[in-house]
Amino acid sequence: MSVAVYRVYPWSSVALYNGATLLHFGLGTAGLIIAYDGWPALALALGCAYLAFALVQMYVLMPLVVCPSCAYRTMDGSRCISAMNVLSARIAATRPLDEFPRRASGTFCHNNLYLGSLIAPIPLMVPGLVVNFAVAGLALLLAVAGLLAFRFFVVFKRTACPHCAAKGRCPNAQGMGIS
């Protein structure tokens, strides 16, 4: 079965992607603060540090590091699943398309930072909840884990990657068997 490649992702897909991302980061932050609420200074520092890291890697590093070499930067009037190509066009120079796969090479590559921002709140919440159990903290831990699964099995596999013009060069899509 042939799947349409989007030159311009529908706003509904962009909203789903960014909404799930911001919800994930927000719930992860809240979960960290609740898990460590017995130590308010630590809770606030951990929650704020996580939120800053997550937002910067997604909404600053991605448009500066990944987007300049993405296929969506070379197509006039295009919009990718995150719409970061639109922001990137205003803040970064376009780079060759053959640099795009580099997003997944190296220990501190963007892919690892991105995955870290999605996964980090889960193991970080566990010690706090072990020492300072709270039902709300457990609920947030499960919500973040659920959003992580939703992102991988629905957002990436069904909404984003199958329709992406860059999937032929993308190590993420190739890793999921989508190309």
ABEGO torsion letter per residue (X at the ends): XBBBBBABBBAAAAAAAAAAAAAAAAAAAAAAAAAAAABAAAAAAAAAAAAAAAAAAAAAAAAAAAAAABAAAABBGBBBAAGAAAAAAAABBBBBAAAAAAAABEAABAAAAAAAAAAAAAAAAAAAAAABBBAAAAAAAAAAAAAAAAAAAAAAAAAAAAABAAAAABAAAAAAGBX
